[in-house]
Every structure is written in C-alpha cells, then in structure tokens.
Amino acid sequence: MQHRSTFFNSMPPLKKLFPIFCVLTVCLVMLYGCADPSAPKKNEAADDTAATQKIKIGLSMDSLRVERWQKDRDIFTAEAEKLGAEVIVQSADGDERRQNEQAENMITQGVDVLVVIPKDSVAAAQIVQAAHAEGIKVIAYDRLIRESSPDLYISFDNEQVGYLQAEYLLRQKPKGNYFLLGGAPTDNNAQLLRKGQMRALQTAIDGGDIRLVADGQHWAVNWDPRDALKKAEQVLTQTNNKVDAVVASNDGTAGGVIQALEGQNLAGSVIVSGQDAELAACQRIVKGTQTMTVYKPIHLIATKAAQAAVALAKGETIATATQTVNNGKIDVPSILLTPIQVDKDNLEAVVIKDGFHTREAVYQE
C-alpha cells in the first residue's frame, strides 16, 4: 500500500496534463485531415498525368489507293509516335461524305489536332468548322482546304509541280500536239497543277508552236488510272493518234495514258509526264515509256507535318510557316516545299539515293 501511495503521489496533477493532451489531439486531427486516403501513390499519379498529357492526332485521309499515301501515313505515324503522340488513321476511300463522318468520329474521340488530306477541298470546310467548335486545330496536308480557316497548310508548291511537268515536255518537244490530262476536278491541287502547266505552255500556244487537242479540258475522276485510260483512248481516236505529248498530272494517270498508247504501239514515242515517283512510274522511266515524273520527298512533308501537329497540340507557334496561301476566305499560314524534276538521268541520284525506292526494285534486278 505504501508503494502504491507513493506512485500516485509522484504523478503530476491531471489539470497539468490536460493542456498537453489537447495539443496532441489537435495535431493528430490535422495530420489525418491532410492525408487523402483516396489519393494515388506517387508513381500512380505520375502515370496518370503522363497518360492525360499524351497528345492524340487524327489523320483523315482521302484514300490509300495511291501508293504514295501509304508512305505518307507510315512516315507521319512513325514521326508522331517518336514525339510521344498517338495517331488515329482513317481512310475515306475516296468518299467525301465518309471522310466528314470519320473526322466527326475522331473529334468525338478527343483528338488534339486533325490532319486532313481532303477528298474535296470545299466539302472539307465542314471538318475545319466542326473541329474548331471543339477547340481542335486543323492542318491541311498536301491539299488546301478552301472556304474555311485551317490553322496550317503544308504541301509542295503544286503550281510549280505543274510548271515542271509541262516545262520539261516542252523542252523535249517544242512543237506538236499536246494533250493535257488533269487530276480530280474536286481536288484543289489539280487546279493548281493546271495553272502551272498553262504558265509553262502559254507562250508556245500563243506562238502556234504547240496545239492543245481535246480543248485541254480532260480531267481524270478521282485520279483514277482507269478513267485516264478511257480519256486517253478517246483522244487518240479523235485525233487519229496525232498526239506528241501528254501532260499527265500524276503517275497513276500517266500509267493509264501509257496503257492506251501501248494499245496503239505508241508507247515510248509519245512523251508523258507524271508526279509522285511511284515505283511503277520509275520502272516505266527506266523502260522508256514514261518520260519524267516530279519527285516530292514524302519523308520531308510527312515528318514536318507530324512535328507541326505535335507543336500545335502544345500551343506552340509554327515558326517555319513563313508563307501564306489564300483559300478563298483567309491567307492560310503555309509551309511549301520544293519539288524536283526526275528523268532517267537523275532518277538514281534523286529517288534511289533518297531511299524512296531501292535500285533493285526500280531496275527489277
């Protein structure tokens, strides 16, 4: 009993301990309040932030029928992914209504930027309007979108492409009958090509050195080689095969023209232009049935477009958009790259050296 009494007598009075107890209680409550049991761990939070910040790009393509577009898609996607972005690719297979619907779907999926290769340069204005309504930037890729306000246009100088096609043929054949075969009339590029072609030929036309057969008004629907074949057959029939040069606006239509010429044993004697440096066209140039093509380094436009898309998604300014092109509504900030004339003499030094095709494939070794 004595020991117990001494123990309790040695303890401090409760009224002295009470303030200390209160302070400790308040501290514990504050610590508990600061801790959010639902908050993710540090690594989980970092992962969630990275996923949220990942850029999503929509690539809306007219079609993948033409060989070059497959290269554009692959190079663009690889560059964008290297920069940490995700790419959703949709091909409309040449249907403008379908392209608009696909673009709407990508907008719904929450893309940060839409990159559009329009089937119809006017109809695609709806895509720009719908994207902008959701705060999404739009890049017109290779083909200008008219009557709207795209944030960027990246392409080659398409009027210059047309000029290079016709100028080359004119040097080879300064006099004679010329047949001009345009691309899809709904494609703004086809109109620019024709403008460049006429710029190269007009002086010779005015001077009577060359004559445009079939009024120079033929266009290949959807850039379709089969339609080009049909149109070329019609013109050869109308002129009794009196055609010296065909300004074909791309390699696909050139292929249709050359098929028609082969049917009349004229392949190789009628000079034919092209565009895109497709493998089949390069093989025809080596063989001598196609005279030239215009090479547009696809790796350059696809890489720059991917870089621009990521920059726009981050809210950055595209410093390389130093030019503008009027689309009927605004002067669109533009990046215009330089095309290159290619024939049998520089095909290897330009197209093969650039890695666009292998020598074995071109020369079929």
C-alpha positions in Angstrom: 0.0 0.0 0.0 2.8 2.3 0.8 4.4 1.8 -2.6 1.1 2.4 -4.4 0.5 5.6 -2.5 4.0 6.9 -3.3 3.5 6.1 -7.0 0.2 8.1 -7.3 1.6 10.9 -5.2 4.6 11.2 -7.5 2.3 11.7 -10.7 1.6 15.2 -11.9 -1.9 16.6 -11.3 -4.4 15.8 -14.1 -5.1 19.5 -14.6 -1.4 19.9 -15.7 -1.6 17.1 -18.2 -4.9 18.3 -19.8 -3.4 21.1 -22.0 -0.7 18.7 -23.3 -3.4 16.2 -24.2 -5.4 18.8 -26.1 -2.4 19.9 -28.1 -1.6 16.3 -29.1 -5.2 15.6 -30.1 -5.3 18.7 -32.4 -2.0 17.7 -34.1 -3.3 14.2 -34.8 -6.5 15.5 -36.3 -4.6 17.9 -38.5 -2.3 15.2 -39.7 -5.2 12.9 -40.5 -7.0 15.7 -42.4 -4.0 16.4 -44.6 -3.8 12.7 -45.6 -6.2 11.9 -48.5 -6.8 8.1 -48.4 -8.2 8.2 -51.9 -5.1 9.9 -53.4 -3.0 7.7 -55.7 0.6 6.9 -54.8 3.3 9.0 -56.2 4.1 6.6 -59.1 0.4 6.2 -59.9 -0.1 9.9 -60.0 2.9 10.3 -62.4 1.5 7.6 -64.7 -2.0 9.2 -64.7 -0.5 12.6 -65.6 1.6 11.2 -68.4 -1.5 9.4 -69.9 -3.6 12.6 -69.6 -0.9 14.7 -71.3 -0.3 12.2 -74.2 -1.2 14.0 -77.5 -3.7 12.4 -79.8 -3.6 13.2 -83.5 -6.3 12.3 -86.1 -5.1 11.7 -89.6 -8.0 11.9 -92.0 -7.0 10.6 -95.5 -8.9 10.8 -98.7 -7.7 7.3 -99.8 -4.9 4.8 -99.6 -5.3 3.6 -103.2 -2.4 5.6 -104.5 1.0 4.2 -103.5 2.4 7.5 -102.1 -0.3 7.9 -99.5 0.7 4.7 -97.8 4.2 6.1 -97.4 2.8 9.4 -96.1 0.8 7.5 -93.5 3.6 5.3 -92.3 6.2 8.1 -92.1 3.8 10.6 -90.4 2.7 8.0 -87.8 6.3 6.9 -87.0 7.5 10.5 -86.5 4.4 11.4 -84.4 4.9 8.4 -82.2 8.6 9.1 -81.8 7.5 12.5 -80.4 5.2 10.8 -77.9 1.9 11.2 -79.7 -0.8 8.7 -80.6 -2.2 8.7 -84.2 -5.6 7.6 -85.2 -5.7 7.0 -89.0 -8.9 6.9 -91.1 -9.2 6.5 -94.9 -12.4 7.6 -96.6 -11.7 5.5 -99.7 -12.5 8.5 -102.0 -15.8 9.3 -100.4 -16.1 12.9 -99.2 -19.2 12.2 -97.0 -17.5 9.3 -95.4 -14.4 11.5 -94.7 -16.6 14.1 -93.0 -18.2 11.4 -90.8 -14.8 9.9 -89.9 -13.5 13.3 -89.0 -16.5 13.8 -86.7 -15.8 10.5 -85.1 -12.2 11.5 -84.4 -13.3 14.8 -82.9 -15.6 12.8 -80.6 -12.6 10.6 -79.6 -10.9 13.8 -78.3 -8.1 14.3 -80.7 -5.9 17.4 -80.1 -5.2 18.1 -83.8 -6.8 16.9 -87.0 -4.5 16.5 -90.1 -6.7 16.3 -93.2 -5.9 15.2 -96.7 -9.2 16.3 -98.2 -11.1 14.4 -100.8 -13.0 17.5 -101.7 -11.3 20.8 -101.0 -14.6 22.7 -100.4 -16.6 19.9 -98.6 -13.8 19.5 -96.1 -14.5 23.0 -94.8 -17.1 21.3 -92.6 -14.4 19.4 -90.9 -12.5 22.5 -90.1 -15.6 24.2 -88.7 -16.5 21.1 -86.6 -13.0 20.8 -85.2 -12.7 24.5 -84.3 -16.0 24.3 -82.5 -14.3 21.9 -80.1 -11.1 23.8 -79.9 -9.2 21.4 -82.1 -6.5 22.6 -84.5 -6.6 21.6 -88.2 -3.7 21.0 -90.6 -4.5 20.8 -94.4 -2.0 18.2 -95.6 -0.8 18.3 -99.2 -4.1 19.7 -100.4 -5.6 23.0 -99.4 -9.0 23.1 -97.7 -10.9 26.0 -99.2 -13.6 28.4 -97.7 -12.5 27.8 -94.1 -9.8 28.7 -91.6 -7.3 25.8 -91.2 -4.5 26.6 -88.8 -1.8 25.4 -91.2 -1.3 24.2 -94.8 1.7 22.1 -95.6 2.4 20.9 -99.1 4.7 21.2 -102.0 4.4 24.2 -104.4 1.7 22.5 -106.6 1.6 25.2 -109.2 5.3 24.7 -109.6 4.8 20.9 -109.9 2.5 21.6 -112.9 5.0 24.0 -114.3 7.9 21.5 -114.0 5.8 18.8 -115.8 4.9 20.9 -118.8 8.2 22.8 -119.0 10.2 19.5 -119.2 8.0 18.2 -122.0 8.2 21.5 -123.8 12.0 21.3 -123.8 11.8 17.8 -125.3 9.1 18.6 -127.8 8.9 22.3 -128.5 6.4 21.8 -131.3 3.4 19.5 -131.7 0.0 18.4 -130.4 -0.3 18.4 -126.6 -3.0 16.6 -124.6 -3.5 17.9 -121.0 -5.0 15.3 -118.6 -5.8 16.8 -115.2 -6.5 15.1 -111.9 -9.7 15.0 -109.9 -11.5 18.3 -110.6 -12.6 18.4 -106.9 -9.0 18.5 -105.8 -7.6 22.0 -105.4 -4.2 20.6 -106.3 -5.4 19.6 -109.7 -6.4 23.2 -110.4 -3.0 24.4 -109.3 -1.3 21.9 -111.4 -3.2 23.0 -114.5 -2.4 26.6 -113.7 1.3 25.8 -113.6 1.1 23.7 -116.8 -0.5 26.6 -118.7 2.1 29.0 -117.4 4.8 26.9 -118.9 2.9 26.3 -122.2 1.0 29.6 -122.9 3.8 31.3 -124.8 4.2 28.3 -127.1 0.4 28.1 -127.6 0.2 31.8 -128.4 3.0 31.4 -130.9 1.4 28.5 -132.6 4.2 26.1 -131.8 2.0 23.7 -129.9 -1.7 23.0 -130.1 -3.9 21.7 -127.3 -6.0 18.8 -128.5 -9.4 18.0 -127.0 -9.5 21.6 -125.8 -7.3 20.7 -122.8 -10.3 20.1 -120.7 -10.0 16.5 -119.7 -9.8 15.5 -116.0 -9.4 12.0 -114.5 -12.2 11.4 -112.0 -10.7 10.6 -108.6 -7.3 10.5 -110.2 -8.4 7.0 -111.4 -5.9 5.4 -113.9 -8.9 3.6 -115.5 -10.6 6.8 -116.2 -7.3 8.2 -117.5 -7.1 5.2 -119.9 -10.6 5.8 -121.1 -10.0 9.5 -121.7 -6.7 8.9 -123.5 -8.3 6.3 -125.8 -11.0 8.8 -126.7 -8.4 11.5 -127.5 -6.3 9.1 -129.6 -9.4 8.1 -131.6 -10.5 11.8 -132.1 -7.0 12.9 -133.3 -6.3 9.7 -135.3 -3.3 9.2 -133.0 -1.8 12.6 -133.7 -0.6 13.3 -130.2 3.0 14.2 -129.5 3.0 14.9 -125.7 0.7 14.1 -122.8 0.9 16.2 -119.7 -0.4 13.7 -117.2 -0.8 15.2 -113.8 0.4 12.3 -111.7 1.9 8.8 -112.1 -1.3 7.0 -111.8 -3.0 8.8 -114.7 0.3 8.6 -116.6 0.0 4.8 -116.3 -3.5 4.9 -117.8 -2.3 7.0 -120.6 0.7 4.8 -121.4 -1.6 1.7 -121.4 -3.7 3.5 -124.1 -0.5 4.3 -126.0 0.6 0.7 -125.8 -2.7 -0.3 -127.4 -1.7 1.9 -130.4 2.0 0.9 -130.4 2.9 4.5 -129.4 4.4 3.9 -126.0 7.8 5.5 -125.9 7.3 7.7 -129.0 4.8 10.0 -127.2 6.3 11.8 -124.3 4.4 11.6 -121.0 4.8 13.4 -117.6 3.9 12.3 -114.2 4.2 13.1 -110.5 5.0 11.3 -107.2 7.8 9.0 -108.4 5.8 5.9 -107.8 7.7 2.6 -108.2 5.8 1.6 -111.4 6.5 5.1 -112.9 10.2 4.9 -112.1 10.2 1.5 -113.8 8.5 3.0 -116.8 11.1 5.8 -116.9 13.9 3.2 -117.0 12.0 1.3 -119.7 11.4 4.5 -121.7 7.6 4.5 -121.8 7.3 7.4 -119.3 9.4 10.5 -119.8 9.6 12.1 -116.4 8.0 12.4 -113.0 8.1 15.1 -110.3 9.5 13.8 -107.1 8.2 15.3 -103.8 10.2 14.0 -100.9 7.5 12.3 -98.9 9.7 11.8 -95.8 10.1 15.6 -95.7 6.4 16.6 -95.8 5.3 13.7 -93.5 8.0 14.4 -90.9 7.4 18.2 -90.9 3.6 17.7 -90.7 3.9 15.4 -87.7 6.3 17.8 -86.0 3.8 20.7 -86.7 0.9 18.7 -85.4 2.6 18.0 -82.1 3.7 21.6 -81.8 0.1 22.9 -82.4 -1.2 20.5 -79.8 1.2 22.0 -77.3 0.0 25.5 -78.2 3.3 26.4 -79.9 3.7 28.7 -83.0 5.0 27.1 -86.2 8.0 29.2 -87.0 8.6 27.5 -90.3 5.2 28.6 -91.7 6.7 31.7 -93.4 4.4 31.8 -96.4 0.6 32.1 -96.9 -1.8 30.7 -99.4 -5.3 32.3 -99.9 -8.0 29.7 -99.8 -10.9 32.0 -100.7 -11.5 33.0 -97.1 -8.2 33.7 -95.4 -4.5 33.7 -96.0 -3.6 30.3 -94.5 -0.1 30.1 -92.8 1.8 27.7 -95.1 4.9 25.5 -95.4 5.6 25.0 -99.1 8.3 22.5 -100.0 10.3 22.3 -103.2 9.5 19.6 -105.9 12.2 18.1 -108.2 12.1 17.1 -111.9 13.2 13.5 -112.3 14.1 11.6 -115.5 16.2 8.6 -116.4 19.4 10.7 -116.0 18.9 11.7 -112.3 16.5 9.0 -111.1 19.2 7.2 -109.2 20.8 10.3 -107.8 17.5 11.7 -106.5 14.9 9.0 -105.8 17.1 6.0 -105.1 19.7 7.9 -103.1 16.9 9.4 -101.0 15.8 5.9 -100.1 12.4 6.3 -101.6 12.9 3.1 -103.7 15.7 0.6 -103.9 17.8 0.3 -107.0 16.8 -3.4 -107.2 13.1 -2.6 -107.3 13.4 0.2 -109.8 15.7 -1.7 -112.2 14.0 -5.0 -111.4 17.3 -6.7 -110.8 
